[in-house]
């Protein structure tokens, strides 16, 4: 079984002797950078990572099984790796322009239409010819905003509607990869390899920032212990629920279990199609009698009910025991 994994794979029961971290890792400026926040300890906890658990529904996984070539799971996670990618800059700009057209210019157009209707109503009254010029100018401004919104939204429409029909695929740049089989954490910069080191040489830091409204949101960085790189492995990129501390915290035990080849893969829906492909997990499921399609054969409603129930119980336990 262990021949499947390389010698650098992470094994929680056989951690090699490692040198102490450099003295510079504990200084003031180090704590203000990538190591900002609270350092989390390695542990063998089994947790529910709610955001990732609810990202897909059983019906969606079953649909992807019918068309494996189009499976989006393979682009995110398999039994061998978890990876994140980033679209090119021009694609992100197009998405920004589309949102700007929808939520920035859209409300202005609605207000301008209301003003135009009001002016038109006033024009129906006697002796109000003075509103004619204002009505024309308002109409011209409204048409201008509509043209701007159309111009901003058109590229996003082309990408979303036309590209799939023509089977045009966009190139995405890798950001980081966690490889279970090799135990390596790899970080990229502008799509090119920046560094790669064994998982056991990384420390996780849970930090807090305030958004523009002053509300806290949380982040987690996986930082290499022995180098002063200016880019970390941003584990919080895996989740969208950054306003819940427990949701960010549970990423760390889940990632540890995923990387630990002495333990089965985390028992989550998006990993279930790959459980039989991982030797440790396959042996575990055979020994415990876990059904091969435990999550996938559930209805969406039953699955969400179970996840929300487990999430509520876990939040109570984390609140009681503390985030350690």
C-alpha positions as CSV (number, residue, x, y, z in Angstrom):
1,X,0.0,0.0,0.0
2,X,2.7,2.5,1.0
3,X,4.5,1.9,-2.3
4,X,1.8,4.0,-3.8
5,X,3.0,7.0,-1.8
6,X,6.4,8.6,-2.2
7,X,8.9,8.8,0.6
8,X,8.1,12.5,1.1
9,X,4.4,11.8,1.8
10,X,3.1,13.1,5.1
11,X,2.8,10.4,7.8
12,X,1.5,11.7,11.2
13,X,2.9,8.6,12.9
14,X,6.4,9.0,11.5
15,X,7.3,12.7,11.5
16,X,11.1,13.2,10.9
17,X,13.2,15.3,13.3
18,X,13.2,18.8,12.0
19,X,15.4,21.8,12.9
20,X,13.9,24.6,14.9
21,X,12.5,27.6,13.0
22,X,14.8,30.6,12.4
23,X,14.8,33.2,15.0
24,X,13.4,35.8,12.5
25,X,10.1,33.9,12.4
26,X,9.0,35.2,15.8
27,X,9.9,38.9,15.4
28,X,7.5,41.8,15.2
29,X,7.8,42.3,11.5
30,X,7.4,38.6,10.8
31,X,4.1,38.6,12.8
32,X,2.9,41.5,10.7
33,X,3.4,39.7,7.4
34,X,2.5,36.2,6.3
35,X,2.7,34.9,9.8
36,X,0.2,37.3,11.1
37,X,-2.4,35.8,13.4
38,X,-2.5,32.7,15.6
39,X,-0.3,29.7,14.9
40,X,-2.3,26.5,14.9
41,X,-1.0,23.2,16.1
42,X,-0.8,19.9,14.2
43,X,-3.5,17.5,15.4
44,X,-5.5,14.4,14.4
45,X,-9.0,15.9,14.7
46,X,-11.7,14.9,12.3
47,X,-13.9,17.8,11.4
48,X,-16.7,18.9,9.0
49,X,-15.6,21.6,6.7
50,X,-19.1,23.0,6.1
51,X,-18.4,25.3,3.1
52,X,-16.7,22.6,1.1
53,X,-19.4,20.1,2.2
54,X,-22.2,22.3,0.8
55,X,-20.4,23.4,-2.3
56,X,-21.8,20.5,-4.2
57,X,-25.1,18.5,-3.9
58,X,-25.4,14.8,-4.4
59,X,-27.4,15.3,-7.6
60,X,-24.6,17.4,-9.0
61,X,-22.0,14.8,-8.3
62,X,-24.3,12.1,-9.9
63,X,-24.7,14.3,-13.0
64,X,-20.9,14.7,-13.2
65,X,-20.4,11.0,-13.0
66,X,-22.5,10.7,-16.2
67,X,-20.1,13.0,-18.0
68,X,-16.7,12.5,-16.4
69,X,-14.9,14.4,-19.1
70,X,-16.7,17.6,-18.0
71,X,-16.2,17.0,-14.3
72,X,-15.2,20.2,-12.4
73,X,-14.1,18.1,-9.4
74,X,-11.0,17.0,-11.3
75,X,-10.0,20.6,-11.6
76,X,-10.2,21.2,-7.9
77,X,-9.6,18.0,-6.0
78,X,-8.9,14.3,-6.5
79,X,-7.5,11.5,-4.3
80,X,-4.0,12.8,-5.1
81,X,-4.2,16.6,-5.0
82,X,-6.1,19.7,-4.0
83,X,-5.3,22.7,-6.2
84,X,-6.6,26.2,-6.9
85,X,-6.3,28.1,-10.1
86,X,-6.7,31.7,-11.1
87,X,-8.1,33.0,-14.4
88,X,-6.0,35.4,-16.4
89,X,-6.2,39.1,-15.6
90,X,-8.3,40.0,-18.7
91,X,-10.9,37.5,-17.6
92,X,-11.1,38.9,-14.1
93,X,-11.4,42.4,-15.6
94,X,-14.3,41.3,-17.7
95,X,-16.1,39.8,-14.6
96,X,-15.5,43.1,-12.8
97,X,-17.0,45.1,-15.6
98,X,-20.0,42.9,-15.8
99,X,-20.6,43.3,-12.0
100,X,-20.1,47.0,-12.4
101,X,-22.7,47.2,-15.2
102,X,-25.1,45.1,-13.1
103,X,-24.8,46.7,-9.7
104,X,-23.2,50.1,-10.4
105,X,-24.8,51.4,-13.6
106,X,-28.0,49.3,-13.4
107,X,-29.5,51.2,-10.4
108,X,-28.6,54.5,-12.1
109,X,-30.5,53.5,-15.2
110,X,-33.5,52.6,-13.1
111,X,-33.4,56.0,-11.3
112,X,-33.1,57.8,-14.7
113,X,-36.1,55.9,-16.0
114,X,-38.1,57.0,-13.0
115,X,-37.0,60.6,-13.5
116,X,-37.9,60.4,-17.2
117,X,-41.4,59.0,-16.3
118,X,-41.9,61.8,-13.8
119,X,-40.9,64.5,-16.3
120,X,-43.1,63.0,-18.9
121,X,-46.0,63.1,-16.5
122,X,-45.3,66.8,-15.8
123,X,-45.3,67.5,-19.5
124,X,-48.9,66.4,-19.7
125,X,-49.9,69.4,-17.5
126,X,-50.7,72.8,-19.1
127,X,-48.0,75.5,-19.3
128,X,-45.1,73.2,-18.5
129,X,-43.2,73.5,-21.8
130,X,-40.0,74.2,-19.8
131,X,-39.8,70.5,-19.0
132,X,-39.4,69.5,-22.7
133,X,-35.7,70.4,-22.8
134,X,-35.1,68.6,-19.5
135,X,-36.9,65.5,-20.7
136,X,-34.7,65.3,-23.8
137,X,-31.5,65.7,-21.8
138,X,-32.6,63.1,-19.3
139,X,-33.4,60.7,-22.1
140,X,-30.0,61.3,-23.7
141,X,-28.2,60.6,-20.4
142,X,-30.3,57.4,-19.9
143,X,-29.4,56.1,-23.3
144,X,-25.7,56.9,-22.6
145,X,-25.7,54.8,-19.4
146,X,-27.5,52.0,-21.2
147,X,-24.8,51.9,-23.9
148,X,-22.1,51.9,-21.2
149,X,-23.7,49.1,-19.3
150,X,-24.2,47.1,-22.6
151,X,-20.5,47.6,-23.5
152,X,-19.4,46.4,-20.1
153,X,-21.6,43.4,-19.9
154,X,-21.2,42.2,-23.5
155,X,-17.8,40.5,-23.1
156,X,-19.0,38.5,-20.1
157,X,-22.1,37.4,-22.1
158,X,-19.9,36.2,-24.9
159,X,-17.7,34.2,-22.6
160,X,-20.6,32.7,-20.7
161,X,-22.8,31.9,-23.7
162,X,-20.8,31.7,-26.8
163,X,-17.5,30.1,-25.6
164,X,-19.2,26.9,-24.2
165,X,-21.1,26.4,-27.5
166,X,-17.9,26.7,-29.5
167,X,-16.1,24.5,-26.9
168,X,-13.5,27.3,-26.3
169,X,-11.7,26.8,-23.0
170,X,-9.9,29.4,-21.0
171,X,-6.4,28.9,-19.7
172,X,-6.1,29.2,-15.9
173,X,-2.9,29.7,-13.9
174,X,-2.2,27.5,-11.0
175,X,-2.0,29.2,-7.6
176,X,-1.1,26.3,-5.2
177,X,-1.3,22.5,-5.0
178,X,-1.4,20.2,-2.0
179,X,-0.3,16.7,-3.1
180,X,-1.4,13.8,-0.9
181,X,0.6,11.2,-2.8
182,X,3.9,13.1,-2.6
183,X,3.3,15.1,0.5
184,X,4.5,18.3,-1.2
185,X,3.0,21.8,-1.0
186,X,3.7,23.7,-4.2
187,X,3.1,27.5,-4.6
188,X,3.1,29.2,-8.0
189,X,3.6,32.8,-9.0
190,X,2.1,34.1,-12.2
191,X,1.6,30.5,-13.3
192,X,5.2,29.5,-12.7
193,X,6.7,27.4,-9.9
194,X,7.7,29.5,-7.0
195,X,8.6,26.9,-4.4
196,X,7.8,23.4,-3.3
197,X,8.4,21.8,0.1
198,X,7.2,18.9,2.2
199,X,3.9,19.5,4.1
200,X,5.5,18.8,7.5
201,X,7.7,21.9,7.0
202,X,4.7,24.3,7.0
203,X,2.9,26.1,9.8
204,X,-0.7,27.3,9.6
205,X,-1.7,30.8,10.8
206,X,-5.2,31.9,11.4
207,X,-5.6,35.7,11.1
208,X,-8.2,38.4,11.1
209,X,-8.8,41.5,8.9
210,X,-11.5,44.1,8.8
211,X,-13.5,44.8,5.7
212,X,-14.6,48.2,4.5
213,X,-17.5,48.1,6.9
214,X,-15.4,47.2,9.9
215,X,-16.6,43.6,10.0
216,X,-14.0,40.9,10.7
217,X,-13.2,38.3,8.2
218,X,-10.7,35.5,8.7
219,X,-7.9,34.0,6.6
220,X,-5.5,31.1,6.9
221,X,-2.0,31.0,5.5
222,X,0.2,28.0,5.2
223,X,3.7,29.4,5.6
224,X,7.0,27.6,5.1
225,X,8.9,27.5,8.3
226,X,12.4,27.8,7.0
227,X,12.2,30.5,4.3
228,X,11.0,34.1,4.1
229,X,9.0,33.8,1.0
230,X,6.7,36.7,0.1
231,X,3.9,34.5,-0.9
232,X,2.1,31.9,1.2
233,X,-0.3,29.0,0.5
234,X,-3.6,30.7,1.1
235,X,-5.8,27.9,2.4
236,X,-8.7,30.4,2.9
237,X,-8.9,30.6,-0.9
238,X,-10.6,27.3,-0.7
239,X,-13.7,28.7,1.0
240,X,-16.0,31.6,0.6
241,X,-17.4,31.8,4.1
242,X,-14.6,34.1,5.4
243,X,-16.9,35.7,8.1
244,X,-17.1,32.6,10.2
245,X,-14.0,31.9,12.2
246,X,-14.9,28.2,12.8
247,X,-15.3,27.7,9.0
248,X,-11.8,28.9,8.3
249,X,-10.4,27.1,11.3
250,X,-11.8,23.7,10.2
251,X,-9.8,24.0,7.0
252,X,-6.6,23.1,8.9
253,X,-7.7,19.7,10.5
254,X,-9.3,18.8,7.2
255,X,-6.1,19.6,5.2
256,X,-4.1,17.6,7.7
257,X,-6.3,14.6,7.3
258,X,-6.2,14.9,3.5
259,X,-2.4,15.0,3.4
260,X,-1.9,12.3,6.1
261,X,-1.5,9.0,4.2
262,X,-1.9,7.0,7.4
263,X,-5.5,8.2,7.6
264,X,-8.4,7.9,5.1
265,X,-9.5,10.8,3.0
266,X,-11.9,13.2,4.8
267,X,-15.4,11.7,4.6
268,X,-16.9,14.4,2.4
269,X,-19.1,14.3,-0.7
270,X,-16.7,15.9,-3.1
271,X,-14.0,13.3,-2.2
272,X,-16.3,10.3,-2.2
273,X,-15.9,9.4,-6.0
274,X,-12.1,9.1,-5.3
275,X,-12.1,7.0,-2.1
276,X,-11.7,3.7,-3.8
277,X,-8.6,5.1,-5.7
278,X,-6.7,5.9,-2.6
279,X,-5.1,2.7,-1.0
280,X,-5.4,3.9,2.6
281,X,-9.0,5.0,2.2
282,X,-10.0,1.9,0.3
283,X,-8.6,-0.4,3.1
284,X,-10.3,1.7,5.7
285,X,-13.7,1.6,4.0
286,X,-13.4,-2.2,3.5
287,X,-12.5,-2.7,7.2
288,X,-15.3,-0.4,8.5
289,X,-18.0,-1.4,5.9
290,X,-18.6,2.1,4.8
291,X,-20.9,2.2,1.8
292,X,-19.2,3.2,-1.4
293,X,-22.0,5.7,-2.3
294,X,-23.0,6.8,1.2
295,X,-23.3,10.5,0.3
296,X,-24.0,10.3,-3.5
297,X,-27.1,8.2,-3.2
298,X,-28.8,10.7,-0.8
299,X,-31.4,13.2,-1.9
300,X,-30.2,16.8,-1.9
301,X,-32.6,17.7,0.9
302,X,-31.5,14.8,3.2
303,X,-27.8,15.6,2.6
304,X,-28.2,19.3,3.4
305,X,-30.2,18.4,6.6
306,X,-27.5,16.1,7.8
307,X,-24.7,18.6,7.0
308,X,-26.5,21.5,8.8
309,X,-27.2,19.3,11.8
310,X,-23.5,18.2,12.0
311,X,-22.4,21.8,11.5
312,X,-24.6,23.0,14.4
313,X,-23.2,20.3,16.7
314,X,-19.6,21.1,15.7
315,X,-20.0,24.8,16.3
316,X,-21.2,24.1,19.8
317,X,-18.3,21.8,20.4
318,X,-15.8,24.3,19.0
319,X,-17.3,27.1,21.1
320,X,-17.0,24.9,24.2
321,X,-13.5,23.6,23.6
322,X,-12.1,26.6,21.8
323,X,-10.3,26.8,18.5
324,X,-7.0,25.0,19.1
